[in-house]
């Protein structure tokens, strides 16, 4: 699954276009490297997303095309 779609489906970022812009601005890193929106997310990847002063570090636990709102938080684990 594409990185921008994963961020939207897991509800880390609200909209896919915003996720795409965050990737273009190099505010999203995967395993320590800046990643493009087209990066293929895999289970075990460590994502780091910068929101202004705050940084969110997560580990991917599950990759699914569609997830209910209640189950979205189960796709990742905060580090």
N, C-alpha and C positions, 0 to 999 in steps of 0.2 A: 504494500500500500504506500502511496506517496506520502511524504512527510507532512505537507500542508493538509491533506485529507485526514491523516491520523490526528493531528492537532485539533481539527474541527470535530471529528467523530468522538474523540475522547473528551471533548469539551474543555480542553486546556485553553484553547482560544476560541472565541465565540463564532467567528466567521472565517471561511476558507480564504477569502481575499485578504483579510487581515493577517492570517497565518502566512500567506504567500509573500506579503509585504515584509513581514518580520524575517523571513528567510532571505529575501533579497537584501535587506539591511544588515545581514550577518548577525542578527540577534539570537539566532538559534544555532546551537552546535550539537553535533552527534559524535559521541565518543571523543570529545575534545577538539573536533575539527568543525569549522563553519560548513553548514550543509545547505544545498539548494532545495527548493520546494519539491523537486522531482526525486529526491533521495528515496530509496526503497527501504522503508522501516522494517526491521526484523525484531523478533523477540530477543531480549537481552541488551538491546541498544540503550545507551545512556544519553538522554537529551538534557540540554541546559538551555533554558529560555530566559532572556533578560527582559524584564518589564520595568523600564526606567532604572531606579536604584535597586530593585529587587531581582533576585535570580531564583528561578525554580529549577531544581534538578530532579529528574524522574528517570526511572528504569521501565522499559516497555515489558509488560508481562503477557500481553495478548494483543493480537492484531485481528480486527473484525470489521467487515464492511459497514454493517449497521448494528447499532447498540442502543438499547433503551436508556433513557436518561438516568435511571436508577443504577444501571450496570456500567455506566461510562467510567466511573472512578476505578473499576476493577481492571481496566486496561493498562494501568500504570501504577507504579509505587513511588512515592516521594522519597528522596534520599536526603 
